[in-house]
Amino acid sequence: MEKTGKILIVGGGIIGCSTAFYLTQAGYCNVTILEAVGVAHAASGRAGGFLALDWCDSSFTKDLARKSFQLHEELANTLGKDIGYRKMNTLSMSVLDEPDKKSKKKNNKGCIQAPDWVDGNVQHCQEIGNTCTTAQVTPKLLCEALLDKAKEHGAQVKIGQVVGAEVNNNKVTSLKL
């Protein structure tokens, strides 16, 4: 496909915004996102944005997870906008609602790193990630930053919905908006 060919991306979530960003970075200049409501309006704007380097190491997605972790940090450093990226310590905790009545002090069961805001009786506490292996991003901010960069290279967003498609020989030949 020539770099001047028309490209329509249906959906302005993280996949649509990422696709537009990388296409425009590769030199495609006629990229349009068709979004029904607004960028990152649904799941992509409300996700937790949790990132883990090595939690998939025993899975076939190991390489993808590790690349994704690295890529999010690179994007945080290169997009030029705040995407809410932060490295963080991650704990697994089990907390009872009621404090330990035998002690005036909260019970942290040896969990030195339990945050001050934990006000229950900590039964279990274990570090499961640190600032080298876990991070978080604000997905809506990431979508908006990717799209802004894509727009700088000619991408555009149109509000609308696909209501039908014409298919010939197993290929989409046109869309009804």
Secondary structure as GFF3:
##gff-version 3
##sequence-region A 1 177
A	DSSP	beta_strand	7	10	.	.	.	ID=ss1
A	DSSP	alpha_helix	14	25	.	.	.	ID=ss2
A	DSSP	beta_strand	31	35	.	.	.	ID=ss3
A	DSSP	alpha_helix	43	46	.	.	.	ID=ss4
A	DSSP	beta_strand	50	52	.	.	.	ID=ss5
A	DSSP	alpha_helix	62	78	.	.	.	ID=ss6
A	DSSP	beta_strand	86	87	.	.	.	ID=ss7
A	DSSP	beta_strand	90	96	.	.	.	ID=ss8
A	DSSP	beta_strand	121	129	.	.	.	ID=ss9
A	DSSP	beta_strand	134	136	.	.	.	ID=ss10
A	DSSP	alpha_helix	139	152	.	.	.	ID=ss11
A	DSSP	beta_strand	156	159	.	.	.	ID=ss12
A	DSSP	beta_strand	164	168	.	.	.	ID=ss13
A	DSSP	beta_strand	171	176	.	.	.	ID=ss14
###
